Amino acid sequence: MTAQNQQTESKPALYRLVRAVISLAMAVFFRKIELRHGEHVPATGPVVFVANHPNSIMDALVIGVVTRRKVNYIGHAGLFSSALKTWFLRSTGVIPVYRREDAPDKMEQNVSMFQACFEALESGETIGIFPEGTSDMLRRVKKLKTGAARIILEAERRTGYKLGLTVLPVGLYFFSRHRFRSRVLVNVGAPIQLADFFRQNEDDNPATVQALTETIQKRLQKITVNIEHEDLDELVSDIDHLYREELAADTIGLSHASKATMAEFFLTQKIADCVQHYYSHDPEKLRAIRARIESYKRKLKKLHLKDAMLKEKVTSRQLFLKSAVSFGKSLAALPIAAYGIINNLLPYAIAENAAKKFVDERTKILSALLIGGGLAFLFFYTLQTSLVWLLAGELWAAVYFASLPLSGFFALAFLRVVREEQERISLTFFLFTNKQMFNKMRLERRRLISNLNDLRDEYLTATRRSAAKA
């Protein structure tokens, strides 16, 4: 690595300001953004982040706030639709690329994109690439485009393979793709070793580009939830919902997942791997378990029950006592909650409406919630606080402004408790009126879980045998 690459990375003032604002917005928007293996990111020197692309512009924002490095993203040229956007994006390090499907007549302009990437890396900076090209709601890593591999190999070739480039796969996993205050996992993989690719590149560049692209693809698949077959996604979600607690209780393969977020991620990974195993090796068993789950879901819907209700091993009396205690607490909290609802309802409704406009482009829902909600809350908070300032003075205006987000979060928690209480009341009523049917559904659930346990044990035996043979 050159001395230049070891220097402290410079960040333009506009970049630092934008990052600070986005970091604050993301801290409010997400309940948690968890970084795993952040130690793989070097403090200095050229880095290429290659990440999956599940959630449109939100993916770039998440990576940008969890790493202390300045990330220069490659973004499609359609973002540069006006002089103001072009200035802003250029100032914050975004490099435009023309995609063949969008602008086949402008592909020659990508020469400047490659040159900008080379210059950034040779200056010891980082670039972020989403080699899938477009975002997708399906939980899988799509076939990667070769642009990332071409940039990596050419950047090293230009410097006689002495650039010291670090290539890091980054797996992004959003636990909800449409909900405020959800969680995100940023799973950084170990650096990809490039030495063998360098030797191969001298003899056959196209083959090396393809080989490196395939390596990046495999590494990304290992660090995110990758459901290869589209028709399995719903089944994985159903099993995840039904079976998570039972699977977590056995703690299989979770000795290295001390944090709840990571444990949940690993469980979903394992469920997806198991489902895909049966899809390939025993589709009949997979069809059978899918049919049983679908039947169970239909019965729950018909009876207006939820799976979580059947997990609770409580009597009607215990449910009644819980409801009474919860009602008392809710009544005491109602004034604060009402204050929060009144002061936050309008901007929250605007944010929700902005998100609904992307029902056909669901990967943009979180971005719409963040941007639309951010602007709406900023506008109304400013307007409301200004009115209080005029009527009561700056001290009360400051107190009022501080109370707005706090009461808003309190109101969200209150409404969540109210929904849980509604479900508890519904369950209590069902137990009083149809206890026999409730017990029948609980028995069906136990049999379903037993069936899933058998499939899990069979899968684990099969994977152990495969590992032993390997």
C-alpha positions in Angstrom: 0.0 0.0 0.0 1.4 3.4 -0.9 2.1 6.1 1.7 -0.8 8.1 0.1 -3.2 5.3 1.0 -2.1 5.3 4.6 -3.0 9.0 5.1 -6.1 9.9 7.0 -9.1 9.9 4.8 -10.4 13.3 4.0 -14.2 14.0 4.1 -15.6 17.1 2.4 -17.6 19.4 4.7 -20.9 18.7 2.8 -20.3 14.9 3.1 -19.8 15.2 6.8 -22.9 17.4 7.2 -25.1 15.0 5.1 -23.8 12.0 6.9 -24.6 13.5 10.3 -28.1 14.4 9.3 -28.7 10.9 7.8 -27.2 9.2 10.8 -29.7 11.1 13.1 -32.6 10.3 10.8 -31.7 6.6 10.6 -31.3 6.4 14.4 -34.9 7.7 14.7 -36.2 5.6 11.8 -34.8 2.2 12.7 -35.0 0.6 16.1 -31.6 -0.9 15.5 -28.9 -1.1 12.9 -26.5 -3.9 13.9 -23.0 -4.2 12.3 -21.4 -7.6 12.3 -17.7 -8.0 11.7 -17.1 -4.3 11.3 -13.4 -5.1 12.2 -13.0 -6.3 8.6 -13.2 -2.7 7.4 -9.7 -1.2 7.3 -9.3 2.3 8.8 -7.4 3.5 5.7 -6.6 2.3 2.2 -8.6 1.5 -0.9 -11.7 -0.6 -0.3 -14.5 -1.9 -2.6 -17.7 -2.8 -0.8 -19.8 -5.2 -2.8 -23.3 -5.6 -1.3 -26.6 -7.2 -2.1 -29.4 -4.7 -3.0 -32.7 -5.5 -1.2 -34.0 -2.0 -0.5 -33.2 0.7 -3.2 -31.5 3.9 -1.9 -31.9 2.8 1.7 -29.1 0.2 1.2 -26.5 2.9 0.5 -27.7 5.0 3.4 -27.4 2.1 5.9 -23.8 1.2 4.8 -22.9 4.9 4.8 -23.8 5.3 8.5 -22.3 2.1 9.9 -18.9 2.6 8.5 -16.6 5.5 9.4 -15.1 5.5 5.9 -16.4 7.9 3.2 -18.1 5.6 0.6 -18.3 6.7 -3.0 -21.3 4.9 -4.5 -21.9 3.9 -8.0 -25.5 4.9 -8.8 -27.6 4.7 -11.9 -27.5 7.8 -14.0 -31.3 8.3 -13.7 -30.7 9.8 -10.2 -28.9 12.7 -11.9 -32.1 14.1 -13.4 -31.5 17.8 -12.6 -28.6 20.2 -12.0 -29.3 20.4 -8.3 -29.4 16.6 -7.9 -26.3 16.3 -9.9 -24.4 18.8 -7.8 -25.6 17.2 -4.5 -24.9 13.6 -5.6 -21.5 14.5 -7.0 -20.6 16.4 -3.8 -21.5 13.4 -1.7 -19.4 11.0 -3.7 -22.0 9.4 -6.0 -20.6 8.2 -9.4 -23.1 7.8 -12.2 -23.3 4.7 -14.3 -25.5 4.1 -17.3 -27.2 0.7 -17.3 -27.8 -1.0 -20.6 -31.5 -1.6 -19.9 -32.0 2.2 -19.2 -29.8 3.9 -21.7 -28.2 1.6 -24.3 -27.2 4.6 -26.4 -25.0 6.1 -23.6 -22.9 3.1 -22.6 -19.7 4.8 -23.9 -20.1 7.4 -21.2 -19.3 4.8 -18.6 -15.6 5.3 -19.4 -15.7 8.3 -17.1 -17.3 6.2 -14.4 -14.5 3.7 -14.5 -11.9 6.4 -14.4 -13.6 8.0 -11.4 -13.5 4.7 -9.6 -9.9 4.2 -10.4 -8.9 7.6 -9.2 -10.8 7.2 -5.9 -9.2 3.8 -5.2 -5.7 5.1 -6.1 -6.3 7.9 -3.6 -7.0 5.4 -0.9 -10.7 5.9 -0.8 -13.6 3.4 -0.9 -16.3 2.7 -3.4 -19.7 0.9 -2.9 -21.2 -1.2 -5.6 -24.4 -3.1 -5.7 -23.5 -5.6 -8.5 -27.1 -7.0 -8.8 -27.9 -3.7 -10.5 -31.4 -3.3 -9.3 -33.2 -4.0 -6.0 -35.6 -6.8 -5.5 -38.2 -7.7 -2.8 -37.3 -11.4 -3.1 -34.8 -12.6 -0.4 -32.1 -13.8 -2.8 -28.9 -12.7 -4.4 -29.7 -12.2 -8.1 -27.1 -13.0 -10.8 -24.4 -10.4 -10.5 -23.3 -8.1 -13.2 -19.5 -8.1 -14.0 -18.8 -4.4 -13.5 -17.5 -4.8 -9.9 -15.0 -7.5 -10.9 -13.9 -5.4 -13.9 -13.2 -2.4 -11.7 -11.4 -4.4 -9.1 -9.1 -6.2 -11.5 -8.4 -3.1 -13.7 -7.6 -0.9 -10.6 -5.0 -3.4 -9.5 -3.6 -4.0 -13.0 -3.0 -0.2 -13.5 -0.7 -0.2 -10.4 1.1 -3.5 -11.2 -1.1 -5.3 -8.7 0.4 -3.3 -5.8 -2.7 -1.2 -4.9 -3.4 -3.2 -1.8 -7.2 -3.2 -2.6 -9.5 -4.7 0.1 -12.7 -6.3 -1.4 -15.5 -6.7 1.2 -18.8 -8.5 0.6 -21.6 -6.9 2.6 -24.9 -8.7 3.3 -27.8 -6.4 4.1 -30.9 -7.9 5.8 -34.0 -5.9 6.7 -36.2 -7.6 9.2 -39.1 -5.6 7.8 -39.2 -4.0 4.4 -42.2 -1.7 5.0 -42.3 -0.8 8.7 -41.1 2.1 10.8 -38.8 1.3 13.8 -37.7 -2.1 12.3 -34.2 -3.5 12.4 -31.3 -4.0 10.0 -28.3 -6.3 10.0 -25.2 -5.2 8.1 -23.2 -8.5 7.8 -19.6 -7.8 6.6 -17.8 -10.8 5.2 -14.1 -11.5 5.3 -12.0 -9.9 2.6 -11.9 -11.8 -0.7 -8.3 -13.0 -1.4 -7.3 -11.6 -4.8 -3.8 -13.0 -5.4 -4.9 -16.0 -7.5 -7.2 -13.8 -9.6 -4.2 -11.4 -10.4 -2.2 -14.3 -11.8 -5.1 -15.6 -13.9 -5.9 -12.1 -15.1 -2.6 -11.7 -17.0 -3.6 -14.7 -19.2 -7.3 -14.4 -19.6 -9.2 -11.2 -18.4 -12.8 -12.3 -19.4 -12.5 -15.6 -17.6 -11.0 -13.9 -14.5 -13.8 -11.3 -14.5 -16.3 -14.1 -14.6 -14.5 -16.1 -11.9 -14.3 -13.2 -9.5 -17.9 -12.3 -10.1 -18.9 -15.9 -9.2 -16.8 -15.7 -6.1 -18.5 -12.5 -5.0 -21.9 -14.1 -5.7 -21.2 -17.1 -3.5 -19.8 -14.9 -0.7 -22.9 -12.7 -0.7 -25.1 -15.7 -0.6 -23.4 -17.0 2.5 -23.9 -13.7 4.5 -27.5 -13.0 3.8 -30.8 -14.9 3.6 -30.7 -16.4 0.1 -33.9 -18.2 -1.1 -33.0 -19.3 -4.6 -36.5 -20.3 -5.7 -39.1 -17.6 -5.7 -42.0 -19.8 -4.7 -40.3 -20.8 -1.5 -40.2 -17.3 0.0 -43.7 -17.4 1.6 -43.1 -20.9 3.0 -39.9 -19.8 4.6 -41.7 -16.9 6.2 -44.5 -19.1 7.4 -42.1 -21.6 9.0 -40.1 -18.8 10.5 -43.2 -17.3 12.1 -44.6 -20.6 13.4 -41.4 -22.4 14.4 -38.9 -19.7 15.5 -39.4 -20.0 19.3 -39.2 -23.8 19.2 -36.1 -23.7 17.0 -34.4 -21.1 19.1 -35.1 -23.1 22.3 -32.9 -25.9 20.9 -30.1 -23.4 20.1 -28.8 -25.5 17.2 -25.9 -23.7 15.6 -26.4 -20.5 17.6 -23.4 -20.7 20.0 -21.7 -17.9 18.0 -24.8 -15.7 17.9 -24.9 -14.0 21.3 -27.1 -11.1 20.1 -30.8 -11.5 19.6 -30.6 -9.9 16.1 -27.9 -12.2 14.9 -29.7 -15.3 16.4 -32.9 -14.4 14.6 -31.0 -13.9 11.4 -29.2 -17.3 11.7 -32.5 -19.0 12.4 -34.0 -17.6 9.2 -30.9 -18.6 7.3 -31.2 -22.2 8.6 -34.9 -22.4 7.8 -34.2 -21.2 4.3 -31.4 -23.7 3.8 -33.6 -26.5 5.2 -36.5 -25.7 2.9 -34.3 -25.5 -0.1 -32.7 -28.9 0.8 -36.1 -30.6 0.7 -37.0 -28.7 -2.5 -34.0 -30.3 -4.2 -33.9 -33.7 -2.5 -37.5 -34.6 -1.3 -40.1 -32.3 -2.8 -42.9 -34.5 -1.8 -42.2 -33.9 1.9 -42.0 -30.2 1.2 -45.4 -30.2 -0.5 -46.9 -32.1 2.4 -45.7 -29.6 5.1 -46.7 -26.7 2.9 -50.2 -28.1 2.7 -50.4 -28.7 6.4 -49.3 -25.1 7.1 -51.7 -23.6 4.6 -54.6 -25.6 6.2 -53.6 -24.5 9.6 -53.5 -20.8 8.5 -56.9 -21.1 6.8 -58.4 -22.4 10.1 -56.8 -19.6 12.1 -58.2 -17.0 9.7 -61.7 -18.6 9.8 -61.7 -18.6 13.6 -60.2 -15.1 13.9 -57.3 -16.5 15.9 -53.6 -15.9 15.6 -50.8 -18.4 16.1 -49.4 -16.5 19.0 -52.7 -17.0 20.9 -52.2 -20.8 20.8 -48.7 -20.5 22.3 -50.0 -19.0 25.5 -50.6 -21.6 28.2 -52.9 -19.6 30.3 -56.4 -20.1 31.7 -59.4 -17.7 31.1 -59.0 -16.4 34.7 -55.3 -15.6 34.1 -56.2 -13.8 30.8 -58.9 -11.8 32.6 -56.5 -10.7 35.3 -53.8 -9.7 32.7 -56.4 -7.7 30.8 -57.5 -5.9 34.0 -53.9 -5.0 34.9 -53.2 -3.9 31.4 -56.4 -1.9 31.2 -55.4 0.0 34.3 -52.0 0.8 33.0 -53.4 1.9 29.7 -55.9 4.2 31.3 -53.1 5.9 33.3 -51.0 6.3 30.2 -53.9 7.5 28.0 -53.4 11.3 28.5 -49.7 11.2 27.4 -50.5 8.9 24.6 -53.3 11.1 23.4 -51.0 14.1 23.5 -48.5 12.2 21.4 -51.1 11.1 18.9 -52.6 14.5 18.5 -49.2 16.1 17.9 -47.8 13.5 15.6 -50.8 12.0 13.7 -50.7 14.4 10.7 -47.0 14.0 9.7 -47.2 10.2 10.4 -50.3 10.0 8.1 -48.4 11.9 5.4 -45.4 9.5 5.7 -47.7 6.5 5.4 -49.5 7.9 2.4 -46.1 8.5 0.7 -45.2 4.9 1.3 -48.5 3.6 -0.2 -47.6 5.3 -3.5 -44.9 2.7 -3.9 -47.1 -0.4 -3.6 -45.9 -1.5 -7.0 -42.2 -0.7 -6.2 -42.1 -2.2 -2.7 -38.3 -1.9 -2.5 -38.8 1.9 -2.2 -41.3 1.8 0.6 -38.7 2.3 3.4 -37.0 5.1 1.5 -40.4 6.8 1.0 -41.2 6.5 4.7 -37.8 7.9 5.7 -37.8 10.8 3.2 -41.5 11.6 3.2 -41.8 11.2 7.0 -38.6 13.2 7.6 -39.8 16.2 5.6 -43.4 16.0 7.0 -42.2 15.8 10.6 -39.6 18.5 10.1 -42.3 20.8 8.6 -45.0 20.3 11.2 -42.6 20.3 14.2 -41.2 23.6 13.0 -44.7 25.0 12.4 -46.1 23.8 15.7 -43.1 25.0 17.7 -43.2 28.4 16.0 -46.8 28.8 17.0 -46.0 27.9 20.7 -43.1 30.4 20.6 -45.4 33.2 19.4 -48.0 32.3 22.0 -46.0 31.3 25.1 -42.3 32.3 24.5 -39.1 30.5 23.7 -38.8 28.5 27.0 -42.2 26.8 26.5 -41.4 26.4 22.8 -38.2 24.5 23.6 -40.0 22.2 26.1 -42.8 21.6 23.6 -40.3 20.8 20.8 -38.5 18.2 23.0 -41.8 16.7 23.9 -42.9 16.0 20.3 -40.7 13.0 19.4 -40.8 11.6 22.9 -44.6 11.7 23.0 -44.7 10.2 19.5 -42.6 7.2 20.5 -44.7 6.8 23.6 -47.9 6.9 21.5 -46.5 4.2 19.2 -45.7 1.9 22.2 -49.1 2.7 23.7 -50.9 1.7 20.5 -48.9 -1.5 20.3 -50.0 -2.4 23.9 -53.6 -1.6 22.9 -53.4 -4.0 19.9 -52.0 -6.7 22.2 -54.8 -6.1 24.6 -57.4 -6.4 21.9 -55.9 -9.8 21.0 -56.0 -10.9 24.6 -59.6 -9.9 25.0 -60.4 -11.7 21.7 -58.7 -14.8 23.1 -60.5 -14.6 26.4 -63.9 -14.4 24.6 -63.0 -17.4 22.4 -62.0 -19.5 25.4 -65.3 -18.7 27.2 -67.4 -19.5 24.1 -65.5 -22.2 22.3 -62.9 -23.8 24.5 -63.2 -27.2 22.7 -62.3 -25.7 19.3 -59.4 -23.8 20.9 -58.0 -27.0 22.4 -58.4 -28.7 19.0 -56.4 -26.0 17.3 -53.7 -26.1 20.0 -53.4 -29.8 19.4 -53.1 -29.3 15.7 -50.3 -26.8 16.3 -48.4 -29.2 18.5 -48.6 -31.9 15.8 -47.4 -29.4 13.2 -44.5 -28.4 15.4 -43.7 -32.1 15.9 -43.7 -32.6 12.1 -41.3 -29.7 11.7 -39.1 -31.2 14.4 -38.9 -34.5 12.4 -38.0 -32.6 9.2 -35.3 -30.6 11.1 -33.7 -33.7 12.6 -33.8 -35.5 9.2 -32.2 -32.5 7.5 -29.4 -32.2 10.2 -28.6 -35.9 9.8 -28.4 -35.5 6.0 -26.1 -32.4 6.2 -23.8 -34.2 8.7 -23.5 -37.1 6.3 -22.7 -34.8 3.4 -20.1 -33.0 5.5 -18.5 -36.3 6.6 -18.3 -37.5 2.9 -16.7 -34.1 1.9 
